[in-house]
Amino acid sequence: MKVLVVGAGGREHALAWKIRQSPLVKDLYCAPGNAGIAGIARCVPIDGANVTELAGFAASARIDLTVVGPELPLTLGIAGEFQRRGLALFGASAEAALIESSKVFAKEFMLRHAIPTASCEVFSTSGAAGDHLGSRSVRYPVVVKADGLAAGKGVVVCADREQAIAAVRSMMEERIHGTAGDRVIIEEFLEGREVSFFAISDGSRAVPLATCQDYKRAHDGDNGPNTGGMGGYCPSVHVGQELFREVSDRIVAPTLDGLAREGRAYRGVLYVGLMLTAAGPRVLEYNARFGDPEAQGLLPRMKSDIVPLLAAAAAGRIDGETIDWRPESVATVVLASGGYPGPYRKGMPIFGIAEAEALENVHVFHAGTASGSGTQPVVSGGRVLAVTALGHDLAAAVASAYEGVARIRFEGMHYRTDIARDAVLASNAAAEPAS
């Protein structure tokens, strides 16, 4: 069969890498792809936001299955465009993807369906938000969220009123995230551990995937600004079998059922960002896609062929599908360009990727790269590479990932040196992780 992957980042490289391994796949395309993806797929110069052109290409190339990586094409209605043309696509409809594209919708949806989450208030003016932040009912710290898509950077944890008002002004008045800041949510701060939970759904049934944990802050010790993710590991050492079932039954199932009952049947991968609190798991956010960098850790652990599952979900007929997982742990370290998540430089040559991939069980997924002169890749994005390694336990995986990192260099490269350190320390006391 012919498969098209839509996207240009590390998540899409991991998806293409996994799909390429399927004996069912004869031809693999990616639009637009990156320098790493070009080594395993035919890259097509179509931007993911151009859903009409993508559908036209899929029809003319007789693509059997299109797999959407990023959120923007989903929000723009790529699923509906493909459906109108009778083309198979794995990815949520625009109506279902609203659980990611509008945090206000997601919070109201959770309240309607009694899905556990943090309490919050919604504001459409900075003045009203500021008045609320000065009221006695607010307990700090609080979380300020932009309503719309903000590339993983629209969430700010604020220690006091001054920080919270600054966050509101930056979103609503300075428009740092554009129209995403038309409305803001001021949300209760939840104490606990963050975990990413994934499931693949055909609209009525779901197959849960492995749990992951990512690290959003730019610097060691969870300091610095939020980013799209600086690394992670899989599976989470904090989720045992009992908690895994609880999340599946009390959060994932009601979410999919609620969407279906509201006429938003969900076909695709559902990402549930959780906070494991003393009172139980609480939903922080939904994403309508595989996480990044979680996908770079999750997919190498997947032993089963992913293509039949993606095709079954796209067709609305998951029935008895199961996934076999490798027993190893996986760790991923993201290498970023200097200045990220703020302004960063591009065009610098990248060295040492082949040397890192020569290490046993180490994979280097390209996120923000482009082809330079000859075969030399160059930096083209804020998050440049994701170095992923498997190990017999998490400590071994982390050590191998950083061994791979040590072989790569480009001007201005920075990364966190403490990815999964807390999990390694906690792993001996944690329950057996669920697949």
FIMI-660068 format. One record per residue: x, y, z of N, C-alpha, C in turn. Coordinates in steps of 0.2 Angstrom, whole numbers, padded with zeros to 4 digits, always signed. Example, Ala and Ser with C-alpha at 12.3 -4.5 7.8 and 13.67 -1.06 7.14 Angstrom:
residues 2
+0066-0028+0039+0062-0022+0039+0066-0016+0039 +0064-0011+0035+0068-0005+0036+0064+0000+0039 
END
This chain:
residues 435
+0004-0006+0000+0000+0000+0000+0004+0006+0000 +0001+0012-0002+0005+0018-0002+0002+0022+0004 +0007+0025+0008+0005+0029+0014+0008+0036+0014 +0005+0041+0016+0007+0048+0016+0007+0050+0023 +0012+0053+0026+0013+0056+0032+0013+0063+0031 +0009+0067+0035+0008+0074+0035+0012+0077+0041 +0017+0081+0039+0020+0085+0045+0028+0085+0043 +0031+0089+0047+0039+0090+0046+0043+0090+0052 +0040+0087+0058+0044+0087+0064+0047+0080+0066 +0049+0080+0073+0051+0074+0075+0046+0069+0076 +0040+0071+0078+0035+0066+0078+0033+0063+0072 +0033+0067+0066+0032+0064+0060+0038+0059+0057 +0044+0061+0059+0050+0057+0058+0049+0050+0061 +0047+0050+0068+0046+0044+0071+0040+0040+0068 +0035+0043+0066+0029+0040+0063+0031+0037+0056 +0035+0040+0052+0037+0038+0046+0042+0032+0047 +0046+0033+0052+0051+0027+0053+0047+0021+0055 +0042+0021+0059+0038+0016+0061+0034+0013+0056 +0031+0017+0052+0027+0015+0046+0031+0011+0041 +0037+0014+0040+0042+0011+0035+0044+0004+0036 +0043+0002+0042+0045-0005+0044+0039-0010+0043 +0034-0008+0041+0028-0012+0040+0029-0016+0033 +0028-0022+0033+0028-0026+0026+0022-0024+0022 +0017-0021+0024+0012-0019+0020+0013-0013+0016 +0018-0009+0018+0019-0002+0015+0025-0003+0009 +0022-0001+0003+0027-0002-0003+0030+0005-0004 +0026+0010-0004+0028+0017-0005+0026+0022+0001 +0031+0026+0003+0030+0030+0009+0032+0037+0006 +0027+0042+0008+0028+0049+0006+0027+0053+0012 +0030+0059+0012+0029+0064+0018+0029+0071+0015 +0024+0075+0018+0023+0081+0016+0023+0086+0022 +0027+0091+0022+0033+0092+0018+0039+0088+0020 +0039+0085+0026+0045+0081+0028+0051+0085+0030 +0057+0082+0032+0063+0086+0034+0069+0082+0031 +0075+0084+0033+0081+0081+0031+0082+0074+0033 +0079+0072+0039+0079+0065+0041+0074+0061+0038 +0068+0063+0037+0063+0059+0034+0064+0058+0027 +0068+0062+0023+0070+0061+0016+0074+0055+0015 +0077+0052+0021+0081+0046+0020+0077+0040+0020 +0070+0041+0022+0066+0035+0022+0059+0035+0018 +0058+0041+0016+0052+0043+0012+0053+0048+0007 +0048+0048+0002+0049+0053-0003+0045+0059-0001 +0049+0065+0000+0046+0071+0003+0043+0075-0003 +0037+0077-0001+0033+0081-0006+0032+0088-0003 +0034+0093-0007+0034+0100-0005+0027+0103-0004 +0023+0101+0000+0016+0103+0001+0016+0105+0009 +0014+0111+0011+0013+0113+0018+0007+0109+0021 +0008+0107+0027+0003+0104+0031-0004+0108+0031 -0003+0115+0031-0009+0119+0031-0013+0119+0025 -0010+0117+0019-0014+0117+0013-0018+0110+0012 -0023+0110+0015-0027+0103+0016-0030+0101+0009 -0032+0106+0005-0035+0105-0002-0029+0102-0006 -0023+0105-0006-0018+0102-0011-0016+0096-0008 -0015+0094-0002-0014+0088+0001-0019+0083-0002 -0025+0084-0001-0030+0079-0004-0030+0078-0011 -0028+0083-0015-0027+0083-0022-0021+0078-0023 -0016+0079-0020-0010+0074-0021-0012+0067-0019 -0015+0066-0013-0017+0059-0011-0021+0056-0016 -0026+0060-0019-0030+0057-0025-0026+0055-0031 -0022+0060-0033-0018+0058-0039-0013+0053-0038 -0010+0053-0032-0004+0047-0031-0007+0041-0029 -0014+0041-0028-0018+0035-0026-0015+0032-0019 -0015+0037-0014-0013+0035-0008-0018+0031-0004 -0016+0026-0001-0021+0021+0002-0022+0024+0009 -0018+0027+0013-0019+0029+0019-0015+0035+0021 -0018+0041+0023-0014+0047+0025-0014+0047+0033 -0008+0048+0036-0008+0049+0043-0005+0056+0045 -0010+0059+0049-0008+0066+0050-0004+0067+0057 +0001+0070+0057+0005+0071+0063+0003+0077+0067 +0004+0083+0064+0003+0089+0068-0005+0091+0069 -0006+0096+0074-0013+0098+0075-0016+0103+0070 -0012+0107+0067-0015+0112+0062-0019+0109+0057 -0017+0104+0053-0021+0102+0048-0027+0099+0050 -0027+0096+0056-0033+0093+0059-0038+0099+0060 -0036+0104+0063-0040+0110+0065-0043+0113+0059 -0039+0113+0053-0041+0116+0047-0046+0111+0043 -0047+0105+0046-0052+0101+0042-0050+0096+0037 -0044+0094+0038-0041+0089+0033-0045+0083+0033 -0047+0081+0039-0051+0074+0039-0058+0075+0034 -0061+0081+0035-0067+0082+0031-0066+0082+0024 -0060+0086+0022-0058+0086+0015-0057+0079+0012 -0053+0075+0015-0052+0068+0013-0058+0064+0013 -0062+0065+0018-0068+0061+0018-0073+0062+0012 -0073+0069+0010-0077+0071+0004-0075+0068-0002 -0068+0066-0003-0065+0064-0009-0065+0056-0008 -0067+0053-0003-0067+0046-0002-0060+0043-0001 -0056+0047+0003-0049+0045+0004-0048+0044+0011 -0044+0038+0013-0044+0036+0020-0038+0040+0023 -0040+0042+0029-0036+0047+0033-0036+0045+0041 -0030+0045+0044-0030+0044+0051-0029+0050+0054 -0034+0053+0058-0034+0059+0061-0041+0062+0063 -0041+0066+0068-0048+0068+0070-0051+0073+0066 -0057+0073+0066-0061+0078+0062-0060+0085+0065 -0061+0091+0062-0060+0097+0065-0065+0098+0071 -0071+0095+0070-0076+0095+0076-0073+0092+0082 -0070+0086+0081-0067+0082+0087-0061+0085+0089 -0057+0088+0085-0050+0091+0087-0051+0097+0090 -0057+0100+0091-0058+0106+0095-0056+0105+0102 -0056+0099+0105-0054+0097+0111-0046+0099+0112 -0043+0100+0107-0036+0103+0107-0036+0110+0105 -0039+0112+0100-0039+0119+0097-0042+0124+0101 -0047+0122+0106-0050+0127+0110-0049+0124+0117 -0045+0127+0122-0045+0125+0129-0051+0126+0132 -0055+0132+0130-0061+0133+0133-0066+0128+0132 -0067+0126+0125-0071+0120+0124-0069+0114+0128 -0063+0112+0128-0061+0106+0132-0063+0106+0139 -0062+0112+0142-0064+0113+0149-0072+0112+0150 -0075+0115+0146-0083+0115+0146-0085+0108+0145 -0082+0105+0140-0083+0098+0138-0082+0093+0145 -0077+0094+0148-0075+0090+0154-0080+0091+0159 -0082+0097+0160-0087+0098+0165-0094+0095+0163 -0096+0095+0157-0102+0092+0155-0102+0085+0156 -0096+0082+0155-0096+0074+0156-0093+0072+0162 -0092+0076+0167-0090+0074+0174-0083+0071+0173 -0078+0073+0169-0072+0071+0168-0067+0075+0173 -0064+0072+0177-0060+0076+0183-0055+0080+0180 -0055+0087+0182-0050+0092+0180-0050+0097+0185 -0045+0102+0184-0045+0108+0188-0050+0113+0187 -0052+0116+0193-0057+0121+0192-0054+0127+0188 -0058+0131+0185-0056+0137+0181-0061+0142+0180 -0059+0148+0178-0063+0153+0175-0061+0155+0168 -0065+0158+0164-0064+0160+0157-0065+0167+0156 -0060+0171+0153-0061+0178+0152-0060+0180+0145 -0063+0185+0142-0062+0187+0136-0060+0194+0135 -0058+0197+0141-0055+0204+0141-0049+0203+0147 -0044+0207+0146-0038+0207+0151-0041+0211+0157 -0045+0215+0156-0047+0219+0162-0051+0214+0167 -0056+0210+0164-0060+0206+0168-0055+0201+0172 -0050+0198+0168-0045+0193+0170-0041+0196+0176 -0039+0203+0175-0035+0206+0180-0039+0207+0187 -0046+0209+0186-0050+0210+0192-0050+0203+0196 -0051+0198+0192-0052+0191+0195-0045+0189+0199 -0040+0191+0196-0033+0189+0199-0032+0193+0205 -0035+0198+0206-0035+0202+0212-0040+0200+0218 -0044+0196+0216-0049+0194+0221-0047+0189+0226 -0050+0189+0232-0048+0185+0237-0050+0177+0236 -0054+0176+0231-0055+0169+0229-0049+0165+0226 -0044+0169+0223-0039+0166+0219-0033+0164+0224 -0031+0158+0223-0025+0156+0227-0020+0154+0223 -0014+0157+0224-0008+0156+0220-0004+0150+0223 +0000+0147+0218+0001+0149+0211-0006+0147+0207 -0006+0150+0201-0012+0149+0196-0009+0147+0189 -0013+0145+0185-0011+0143+0178-0015+0147+0173 -0011+0151+0169-0015+0155+0164-0014+0152+0157 -0019+0151+0154-0019+0147+0147-0022+0151+0142 -0019+0151+0136-0022+0154+0130-0027+0149+0127 -0033+0151+0125-0038+0147+0123-0036+0143+0117 -0033+0146+0112-0031+0143+0105-0024+0139+0105 -0023+0137+0099-0016+0134+0098-0010+0138+0098 -0005+0136+0102+0000+0141+0103+0007+0137+0103 +0007+0131+0099+0013+0127+0098+0016+0125+0105 +0012+0123+0110+0014+0121+0116+0017+0126+0121 +0016+0132+0119+0019+0138+0123+0014+0142+0126 +0007+0140+0126+0002+0145+0128+0000+0143+0135 +0004+0140+0139+0002+0139+0146+0008+0142+0151 +0006+0146+0156+0011+0149+0160+0009+0148+0168 +0013+0145+0171+0012+0144+0179+0014+0150+0182 +0010+0153+0186+0011+0160+0189+0012+0159+0197 +0017+0162+0200+0018+0161+0207+0014+0166+0211 +0013+0172+0207+0009+0177+0211+0005+0181+0206 +0001+0186+0209-0003+0190+0205+0001+0194+0199 +0007+0197+0201+0011+0201+0196+0012+0196+0190 +0015+0190+0191+0016+0186+0186+0010+0184+0181 +0004+0183+0185-0002+0181+0181-0004+0187+0177 -0004+0193+0180-0006+0199+0176-0002+0200+0170 +0005+0199+0170+0009+0199+0165+0008+0194+0160 +0006+0188+0162+0005+0182+0157-0002+0184+0153 -0007+0187+0157-0013+0189+0153-0012+0194+0148 -0008+0199+0150-0007+0205+0146-0003+0202+0139 +0002+0198+0140+0006+0196+0135+0002+0192+0130 -0003+0188+0132-0008+0184+0128-0013+0188+0125 -0016+0193+0129-0022+0196+0127-0021+0203+0124 -0016+0206+0126-0014+0213+0124-0008+0213+0119 -0003+0210+0120+0003+0210+0116+0002+0205+0111 -0003+0200+0111-0005+0195+0106+0001+0191+0104 +0005+0188+0109+0011+0184+0108+0009+0178+0104 +0003+0175+0105+0001+0169+0102-0005+0171+0097 -0005+0177+0095-0010+0179+0090-0017+0178+0092 -0022+0175+0088-0029+0175+0090-0030+0169+0095 -0025+0165+0097-0025+0160+0102-0027+0164+0109 -0025+0170+0110-0026+0174+0116-0032+0178+0116 -0037+0177+0111-0043+0180+0112-0047+0179+0118 -0046+0173+0121-0049+0171+0128-0043+0168+0131 -0044+0169+0138-0039+0165+0142-0043+0161+0148 -0039+0156+0150-0042+0152+0156-0037+0153+0162 -0040+0155+0167-0036+0155+0174-0038+0149+0178 -0034+0145+0179-0035+0138+0181-0032+0137+0188 -0035+0133+0192-0032+0130+0198-0025+0127+0197 -0020+0128+0201-0014+0124+0200-0014+0118+0204 -0013+0112+0200-0013+0106+0203-0006+0103+0205 -0006+0100+0211+0001+0097+0213+0001+0090+0211 +0007+0088+0209+0007+0081+0207+0012+0080+0202 +0012+0074+0198+0016+0072+0193+0012+0072+0186 +0015+0075+0181+0012+0075+0174+0014+0068+0171 +0009+0066+0167+0010+0060+0163+0006+0061+0157 +0008+0058+0151+0005+0058+0145+0002+0051+0144 -0005+0051+0142-0008+0044+0141-0011+0045+0134 -0010+0039+0130-0012+0039+0123-0017+0033+0122 -0022+0034+0117-0026+0029+0115-0028+0030+0108 -0029+0025+0104-0031+0026+0097-0038+0024+0096 -0042+0028+0093-0049+0027+0093-0052+0027+0086 -0057+0023+0085-0061+0022+0078-0067+0026+0078 -0069+0030+0084-0075+0033+0084-0079+0031+0090 -0078+0024+0091-0082+0021+0097-0078+0016+0101 -0073+0013+0098-0069+0009+0102-0062+0012+0103 -0058+0010+0108-0051+0012+0108-0046+0007+0110 -0040+0008+0108-0035+0004+0110-0030+0008+0114 -0029+0007+0121-0024+0011+0124-0017+0010+0122 -0013+0015+0122-0006+0014+0121-0002+0014+0127 +0005+0015+0127+0009+0016+0133+0009+0023+0135 +0010+0023+0142+0011+0030+0145+0018+0033+0144 +0018+0039+0144+0025+0043+0143+0025+0049+0148 +0031+0051+0149+0032+0057+0153+0037+0062+0149 +0035+0068+0148+0039+0073+0145+0041+0079+0150 +0046+0083+0147+0048+0088+0151+0048+0094+0147 +0043+0099+0150+0042+0105+0146+0046+0111+0147 +0049+0111+0153+0053+0117+0154+0060+0117+0150 +0062+0123+0149+0068+0123+0144+0075+0121+0148 +0075+0122+0155+0081+0121+0158+0081+0116+0163 +0087+0113+0166+0087+0108+0171+0083+0110+0177 +0081+0105+0181+0077+0107+0187+0070+0109+0186 +0068+0108+0180+0061+0111+0178+0061+0119+0179 +0066+0122+0176+0066+0129+0177+0066+0132+0169 +0065+0139+0169+0064+0142+0163+0057+0141+0160 +0057+0144+0154+0050+0145+0150+0048+0138+0148 +0041+0137+0147+0038+0131+0144+0040+0131+0136 +0041+0125+0134+0043+0123+0127+0038+0118+0124 +0040+0116+0118+0036+0111+0115+0038+0104+0118 +0043+0104+0122+0045+0097+0125+0053+0097+0124 +0056+0096+0130+0064+0095+0129+0066+0088+0130 +0062+0083+0131+0063+0076+0131+0058+0072+0135 +0059+0066+0136+0054+0062+0140+0056+0055+0140 +0052+0050+0143+0054+0043+0143+0047+0039+0143 +0048+0033+0142+0042+0028+0141+0044+0021+0143 +0040+0018+0147+0033+0020+0150+0034+0024+0156 +0029+0027+0159+0030+0031+0165+0031+0026+0171 +0035+0028+0175+0037+0024+0181+0031+0025+0187 +0027+0030+0185+0022+0032+0190+0015+0029+0189 +0014+0025+0184+0008+0022+0182+0008+0015+0182 +0005+0012+0187+0004+0004+0187-0002+0002+0184 -0003-0005+0184-0009-0007+0180-0015-0005+0183 -0016-0004+0189-0022-0002+0192-0024+0006+0190 -0019+0010+0190-0020+0017+0188-0021+0017+0180 -0018+0013+0177-0019+0013+0169-0026+0011+0168 -0029+0006+0171-0036+0004+0170-0040+0010+0172 -0039+0013+0178-0043+0019+0180-0043+0024+0175 -0038+0026+0172-0038+0032+0167-0041+0029+0161 -0040+0023+0159-0044+0021+0153-0052+0021+0154 -0054+0019+0160-0061+0018+0161-0064+0025+0163 -0061+0029+0167-0064+0035+0170-0063+0041+0166 -0058+0041+0162-0056+0047+0158-0056+0046+0150 -0053+0041+0148-0053+0040+0141-0059+0038+0138 -0063+0033+0141-0069+0030+0139-0074+0036+0139 -0075+0039+0144-0080+0045+0145-0079+0050+0140 -0073+0052+0138-0071+0057+0133-0073+0055+0127 -0071+0049+0124-0073+0046+0118-0081+0046+0117 -0084+0043+0123-0091+0042+0123-0095+0049+0122 -0092+0054+0126-0095+0061+0126-0094+0064+0119 -0089+0063+0116-0088+0066+0109-0093+0063+0104 -0093+0057+0105-0098+0053+0100-0105+0056+0101 -0107+0056+0107-0114+0058+0109-0115+0066+0107 -0110+0070+0106-0111+0076+0104-0110+0077+0096 -0110+0072+0093-0109+0072+0086-0102+0073+0083 -0097+0072+0088-0090+0073+0086-0086+0066+0087 -0088+0061+0084-0085+0055+0084-0077+0055+0083 -0073+0052+0087-0066+0054+0087-0063+0048+0084 -0060+0049+0078-0055+0044+0074-0048+0047+0074 -0044+0044+0078-0037+0046+0078-0034+0044+0084 -0028+0047+0086-0025+0046+0092-0027+0052+0097 -0029+0050+0103-0031+0054+0108-0025+0055+0113 -0023+0061+0115-0018+0062+0120-0021+0065+0126 -0020+0062+0131-0023+0065+0137-0017+0067+0142 -0016+0073+0143-0011+0076+0148-0014+0076+0155 -0011+0072+0159-0014+0071+0166-0009+0074+0171 -0012+0075+0177-0009+0077+0183-0011+0072+0188 -0006+0068+0190-0007+0063+0196-0007+0066+0202 -0013+0068+0205-0013+0071+0211-0015+0067+0217 -0015+0069+0223-0016+0065+0229-0024+0063+0229 -0028+0066+0225-0035+0065+0225-0037+0060+0219 -0031+0059+0215-0032+0055+0209-0030+0058+0203 -0031+0055+0197-0029+0058+0190-0033+0064+0188 -0031+0069+0186-0035+0075+0184-0032+0077+0177 -0037+0078+0172-0035+0080+0165-0032+0087+0165 -0026+0088+0162-0024+0095+0161-0026+0098+0155 -0025+0093+0150-0027+0095+0143-0028+0089+0138 -0031+0090+0133-0031+0085+0127-0027+0088+0121 -0024+0083+0118-0021+0084+0111-0024+0079+0106 -0025+0081+0100-0028+0077+0095-0023+0074+0091 -0017+0072+0094-0012+0069+0090-0007+0066+0094 -0002+0062+0092+0004+0060+0095+0007+0066+0098 +0010+0065+0104+0014+0070+0107+0021+0071+0104 +0024+0076+0105+0031+0077+0103+0035+0081+0108 +0039+0077+0112+0043+0071+0109+0041+0064+0112 +0035+0064+0114+0033+0057+0117+0032+0052+0111 +0030+0054+0105+0030+0049+0100+0037+0046+0098 +0042+0050+0099+0049+0047+0098+0051+0042+0103 +0048+0042+0109+0049+0037+0114+0044+0031+0113 +0038+0033+0112+0033+0028+0112+0033+0023+0106 +0035+0025+0100+0035+0021+0094+0040+0016+0094 +0047+0018+0096+0052+0013+0096+0050+0007+0101 +0046+0008+0106+0044+0003+0111+0039-0002+0108 +0035+0001+0102+0030-0003+0099+0033-0009+0095 +0031-0015+0097+0034-0021+0094+0029-0023+0088 +0023-0021+0088+0018-0023+0083+0018-0018+0077 +0016-0021+0072+0015-0017+0066+0010-0011+0067 +0011-0005+0066+0006+0000+0068+0002+0001+0062 +0003+0000+0056-0001+0001+0050-0008-0002+0050 -0009-0008+0052-0015-0011+0052-0020-0007+0057 -0017-0005+0063-0021-0002+0068-0023+0005+0066 -0018+0009+0062-0020+0015+0060-0025+0015+0054 -0025+0010+0050-0030+0009+0045-0037+0007+0047 -0037+0003+0052-0043+0001+0055-0046+0006+0059 -0043+0011+0062-0046+0016+0066-0048+0021+0060 -0045+0022+0055-0047+0027+0050-0053+0024+0047 -0054+0018+0046-0060+0015+0043-0066+0014+0048 -0065+0016+0054-0070+0015+0060-0071+0008+0062 -0066+0004+0061-0068-0004+0063-0062-0007+0067 -0060-0004+0072-0056-0007+0077-0060-0013+0080 -0057-0019+0080-0061-0024+0083-0056-0030+0085 -0055-0030+0092-0050-0035+0095-0043-0033+0093 -0041-0027+0091-0034-0025+0090-0030-0025+0096 -0024-0028+0096-0020-0027+0102-0013-0025+0100 -0009-0023+0105-0002-0021+0103+0003-0024+0108 +0008-0027+0105+0013-0030+0109+0019-0024+0109 +0022-0024+0116+0027-0019+0117+0033-0022+0119 +0039-0019+0117+0045-0022+0119+0046-0020+0127 +0050-0025+0130+0050-0024+0137+0055-0018+0139 +0059-0016+0135+0064-0011+0137+0060-0004+0138 +0064+0000+0142+0062+0007+0143+0066+0011+0138 +0063+0017+0136+0065+0022+0131+0066+0029+0134 +0072+0032+0133+0073+0039+0135+0074+0043+0129 +0072+0049+0128+0073+0054+0123+0075+0061+0125 +0080+0063+0122+0083+0070+0124+0083+0074+0118 +0080+0080+0118+0079+0085+0113+0085+0090+0113 +0088+0091+0107+0093+0095+0106+0090+0102+0102 +0091+0107+0106+0088+0113+0103+0093+0118+0101 +0090+0123+0097+0095+0128+0094+0095+0134+0100 +0101+0137+0100+0102+0142+0105+0096+0148+0105 +0094+0149+0111+0088+0154+0111+0081+0151+0112 +0081+0145+0109+0074+0142+0110+0072+0141+0117 +0065+0143+0119+0060+0144+0115+0058+0151+0112 +0063+0155+0113+0063+0162+0111+0066+0162+0104 +0068+0168+0101+0071+0168+0095+0077+0164+0094 +0078+0161+0089+0084+0156+0088+0087+0157+0081 +0093+0155+0080+0096+0155+0074+0095+0149+0070 +0096+0149+0063+0095+0144+0058+0101+0143+0054 +0101+0138+0050+0106+0137+0045+0113+0134+0047 +0114+0133+0053+0120+0130+0056+0121+0123+0054 +0127+0120+0051+0127+0113+0050+0127+0109+0056 +0125+0103+0055+0124+0098+0061+0129+0092+0059 +0133+0091+0064+0138+0085+0064+0137+0080+0069 +0139+0074+0067+0139+0068+0072+0132+0064+0072 +0127+0065+0068+0121+0061+0068+0123+0054+0067 +0127+0052+0061+0128+0045+0060+0132+0042+0065 +0137+0046+0069+0140+0043+0074+0136+0041+0080 +0131+0045+0081+0126+0043+0087+0122+0037+0085 +0120+0037+0078+0115+0031+0076+0119+0025+0076 +0126+0025+0076+0130+0019+0076+0130+0016+0082 +0128+0019+0088+0127+0016+0094+0121+0011+0094 +0122+0006+0098+0117+0001+0098+0110+0004+0101 +0104+0003+0098+0098+0005+0101+0097+0012+0102 +0101+0016+0098+0100+0023+0098+0097+0026+0091 +0092+0030+0091+0089+0033+0085+0089+0040+0086 +0090+0043+0080+0090+0051+0080+0085+0053+0075 +0080+0056+0078+0074+0058+0075+0075+0066+0073 +0074+0068+0067+0075+0075+0065+0068+0079+0066 +0069+0085+0069+0063+0089+0071+0063+0095+0067 +0069+0099+0068+0069+0105+0064+0076+0105+0060 +0076+0101+0055+0082+0101+0050+0080+0102+0043 +0084+0104+0039+0083+0105+0032+0090+0102+0029 +0089+0101+0022+0095+0098+0019+0100+0104+0017 +0106+0104+0019+0111+0109+0017+0114+0107+0011 +0121+0110+0010+0125+0108+0004+0127+0101+0005 +0126+0097-0001+0127+0090-0001+0122+0086+0003 +0125+0082+0008+0121+0078+0012+0121+0081+0019 +0124+0087+0020+0125+0089+0027+0118+0093+0029 +0115+0090+0035+0109+0094+0037+0110+0100+0041 +0106+0105+0041+0107+0111+0044+0101+0112+0049 +0102+0117+0054+0096+0118+0058+0091+0123+0055 +0085+0121+0056+0079+0125+0053+0074+0126+0058 +0074+0124+0064+0069+0125+0069+0072+0125+0076 +0067+0127+0080+0069+0128+0087+0072+0121+0091 +0067+0116+0090+0069+0109+0092+0072+0106+0086 +0078+0104+0086+0082+0102+0080+0082+0094+0080 +0084+0091+0085+0084+0083+0085+0082+0080+0091 +0079+0074+0091+0077+0070+0097+0081+0064+0097 +0086+0063+0102+0090+0057+0102+0087+0052+0107 +0085+0047+0104+0081+0042+0108+0085+0035+0109 +0084+0032+0114+0088+0026+0116+0084+0021+0120 +0084+0015+0118+0081+0009+0122+0087+0006+0127 +0084+0004+0133+0089+0001+0137+0085-0004+0141 +0089-0009+0144+0085-0014+0148+0082-0012+0154 +0083-0006+0157+0080-0002+0162+0080+0006+0160 +0077+0010+0164+0077+0017+0162+0084+0020+0163 +0087+0018+0168+0094+0021+0169+0098+0019+0163 +0098+0013+0160+0102+0012+0154+0100+0015+0148 +0093+0016+0147+0091+0020+0142+0093+0027+0142 +0093+0030+0148+0095+0037+0149+0103+0038+0147 +0107+0033+0150+0114+0033+0148+0115+0033+0141 +0112+0029+0138+0113+0028+0130+0111+0034+0126 +0105+0037+0128+0103+0043+0125+0108+0048+0126 +0111+0049+0132+0116+0055+0132+0122+0053+0129 +0124+0047+0128+0130+0045+0125+0129+0047+0117 +0123+0046+0115+0121+0048+0108+0122+0056+0107 +0119+0059+0112+0119+0067+0112+0127+0069+0112 +0131+0066+0115+0138+0068+0116+0142+0067+0109 +0139+0064+0104+0142+0063+0098+0140+0068+0093 +0134+0072+0095+0131+0077+0090+0133+0084+0092 +0134+0088+0087+0136+0095+0089+0134+0100+0083 +0131+0106+0085+0130+0111+0080+0130+0118+0084 +0132+0123+0081+0133+0129+0085+0127+0131+0089 +0128+0133+0095+0122+0135+0099+0118+0130+0102 +0120+0123+0101+0116+0118+0103+0115+0118+0111 +0109+0117+0113+0108+0116+0121+0102+0111+0122 +0103+0108+0128+0098+0103+0130+0098+0102+0137 +0093+0099+0140+0093+0097+0147+0097+0091+0148 +0101+0092+0154+0105+0086+0156+0102+0082+0161 +0095+0083+0163+0092+0079+0168+0086+0076+0166 +0085+0074+0160+0079+0071+0157+0079+0064+0161 +0073+0063+0164+0071+0056+0167+0075+0055+0173 +0079+0060+0176+0083+0059+0182+0079+0057+0188 +0073+0061+0188+0069+0060+0194+0065+0053+0194 +0064+0051+0187+0061+0044+0187+0065+0039+0188 +0072+0039+0186+0077+0034+0188+0077+0034+0196 +0077+0039+0199+0078+0039+0206+0071+0036+0209 +0066+0037+0206+0059+0034+0209+0058+0027+0207 +0061+0025+0201+0059+0019+0198+0059+0012+0203 +0064+0012+0207+0064+0006+0212+0058+0006+0216 +0055+0012+0218+0050+0012+0223+0043+0012+0219 +0043+0012+0212+0037+0013+0209+0034+0006+0207 +0027+0006+0206+0024+0000+0204+0026-0002+0197 +0025-0008+0195+0027-0011+0189+0023-0007+0183 +0027-0003+0179+0024+0001+0174+0019-0004+0169 +0014-0001+0167+0009-0004+0162+0011-0002+0155 +0010-0007+0151+0011-0006+0144+0006-0001+0141 
END
